[in-house]
Amino acid sequence: MAFFLEHGAHVAALTRSSGDVESLTSEFAGSPFEAMQGDVTRRADLERLRDSAIKRFGLINGLVNKAGIRQRKDFMALTREEFGQVIASNLTSCFEAMQVFAAPMIAHGGGALYAGLSLAVLYRRPGLAGLTDGEIRWPVNGTKRRLRPTAA
């Protein structure tokens, strides 16, 4: 977040932890920064973040989605429910966030969406169950055309 703020961006962040909201708000005090508590797996929380960012900053020009979880247990011990939580946080929430944030970008003529998926695969740590590494980037233009990935 510091990188974006240092380069003139206005930043709105969503985190599950109230402690993170407090520490981030303190760290970036005086900057065009807003943090709120919420859960990326709940579309209503994503919409609340979007609406708040538009109200405070006027436009949304980009989304950087780096949310994700991992289960700290052996893959073979992972339950279907636990795997579902990983998919909801690491994959489905990326889809939801991209839909929620793309609409206002299209309405004002463009923007960019970036979703970085789990980096756990880079560390090759045994006993961590995650999602494969990768990234998705979509430019968003003002037309009603489909969004197409520039890299996957």
C-alpha positions in Angstrom: 0.0 0.0 0.0 2.9 2.3 0.8 4.1 2.0 -2.8 0.8 3.1 -4.3 0.5 6.0 -1.8 4.1 7.1 -2.5 3.2 7.2 -6.2 0.1 9.4 -5.8 -2.7 6.8 -5.5 -5.6 7.0 -3.2 -6.0 3.6 -1.4 -8.9 1.9 0.2 -8.2 -1.4 2.0 -10.4 -4.2 3.4 -9.1 -6.5 6.2 -10.7 -9.0 8.5 -8.8 -7.7 11.5 -9.9 -4.7 13.5 -6.3 -4.5 14.7 -5.1 -4.2 11.1 -7.6 -1.4 10.5 -6.2 0.5 13.5 -2.5 -0.1 12.7 -2.9 0.7 9.0 -4.9 3.9 9.7 -2.2 5.0 12.1 0.6 4.1 9.7 -0.9 6.0 6.8 -2.4 8.9 8.7 -2.4 12.0 6.6 -2.4 10.0 3.4 -5.4 9.5 1.0 -6.0 6.2 2.7 -9.0 4.4 4.1 -9.1 1.0 5.8 -12.3 -0.9 6.8 -13.0 -4.2 8.4 -14.7 -6.8 6.3 -14.4 -10.1 4.6 -13.6 -10.6 0.9 -15.7 -13.7 0.7 -18.8 -11.5 1.4 -19.9 -9.5 -1.7 -21.7 -7.0 0.5 -18.4 -6.1 2.2 -16.7 -5.6 -1.2 -19.6 -3.4 -2.3 -19.3 -1.4 0.9 -15.6 -0.8 0.3 -16.3 0.2 -3.3 -19.0 2.6 -2.4 -16.9 4.1 0.4 -13.9 4.6 -1.9 -16.1 6.3 -4.6 -17.7 8.6 -2.0 -14.3 9.5 -0.5 -12.0 9.6 -3.6 -14.5 10.1 -6.5 -13.3 7.4 -8.9 -11.9 3.9 -8.9 -9.1 3.4 -11.4 -7.8 0.1 -10.2 -8.1 -2.9 -8.0 -5.2 -4.9 -6.5 -6.6 -8.0 -4.9 -4.1 -9.9 -2.8 -6.4 -11.6 -0.4 -5.9 -15.2 0.5 -5.6 -17.8 3.1 -3.9 -21.2 3.5 -4.6 -24.1 5.7 -1.6 -25.0 7.9 -2.0 -28.7 7.8 -1.1 -31.6 5.7 -2.9 -31.8 2.3 -4.2 -35.3 3.0 -5.7 -34.1 6.3 -7.5 -31.2 4.7 -11.3 -31.5 4.9 -13.7 -30.5 2.0 -15.0 -27.6 4.2 -11.4 -26.3 4.8 -10.6 -26.6 1.1 -13.8 -24.7 0.3 -12.7 -21.9 2.6 -9.4 -21.6 0.6 -11.3 -21.5 -2.7 -13.8 -19.0 -1.4 -11.1 -16.7 -0.1 -8.4 -17.2 -2.8 -10.4 -17.7 -5.9 -14.1 -16.9 -5.7 -13.4 -13.6 -3.9 -11.1 -12.5 -6.8 -14.0 -13.1 -9.2 -16.5 -11.2 -7.0 -14.1 -8.3 -6.4 -13.4 -7.9 -10.1 -17.1 -7.8 -10.9 -17.8 -5.3 -8.1 -14.9 -3.0 -9.0 -15.0 -3.3 -12.8 -18.5 -1.7 -13.1 -17.6 1.8 -12.0 -14.3 1.6 -14.0 -16.3 0.8 -17.1 -18.7 3.6 -16.3 -16.0 6.2 -16.2 -13.9 4.9 -19.2 -11.4 2.5 -17.8 -9.1 1.1 -15.2 -7.2 -2.0 -14.3 -7.8 -5.1 -12.3 -5.0 -7.2 -10.8 -5.5 -10.4 -8.8 -2.4 -12.1 -7.4 -3.2 -15.6 -6.3 -1.4 -17.6 -3.6 2.4 -17.4 -3.4 2.6 -20.5 -1.2 3.7 -22.6 -4.2 6.8 -20.5 -4.5 8.0 -21.5 -1.1 7.4 -25.2 -1.6 6.7 -25.8 2.0 5.5 -29.2 2.9 2.3 -29.3 5.0 0.8 -26.2 3.5 -2.4 -26.6 1.4 -3.0 -23.7 -0.9 -4.0 -22.8 -4.4 -1.6 -22.8 -7.3 0.4 -19.6 -7.9 -0.6 -17.3 -10.7 -1.8 -13.9 -11.5 -4.6 -12.4 -13.5 -4.6 -9.0 -15.0 -7.4 -7.3 -17.0 -7.4 -3.9 -18.5 -10.9 -2.4 -18.3 -12.0 0.0 -21.0 -15.1 2.0 -21.3 -16.8 -0.2 -23.9 -19.2 -3.0 -23.2 -16.8 -5.6 -24.5 -15.8 -8.6 -22.5 -12.9 -8.2 -20.2 -9.9 -10.3 -21.5 -6.8 -11.3 -19.6 -3.5 -9.7 -20.7 -1.6 -12.4 -18.8 -2.5 -15.5 -17.0 
